[in-house]
Amino acid sequence: MNVIKSVTTESLSTGISRIYAVVLVGGSANSSVVLNDSVSGTGTDKIALKVLANDSKTFVVDGKDAVTFDTGVYSTLSGSGASVYVYYK
């Protein structure tokens, strides 16, 4: 299992990835993250989380039911001071 931490909107990986968990940590403002199946943010939205300021939310799937991204994983993160952790193989 690998983990990527991101604090900005960016491409997290290219090619096929299987996402097993996502943790969104809100900063000083309400925060959100959308994980999109692309390398540029133009593909299909697959996972979206929202959280209040200074709180966190965890999305976990069973190992055999991981969310598959075929092209890549693009993260659109909003909220001052927010961070996202993406657990994948």
Buried (B, 14 or more C-beta within 10 A) or exposed (E): EEEBEBEEEBBBBEEEBBBBBBBBBBBEEBBBBBBBBBBEBEBEEBBBBBBEBEEBBEBEBEEEEBBEBEBBBBBBBEBEEBBBBBBBE
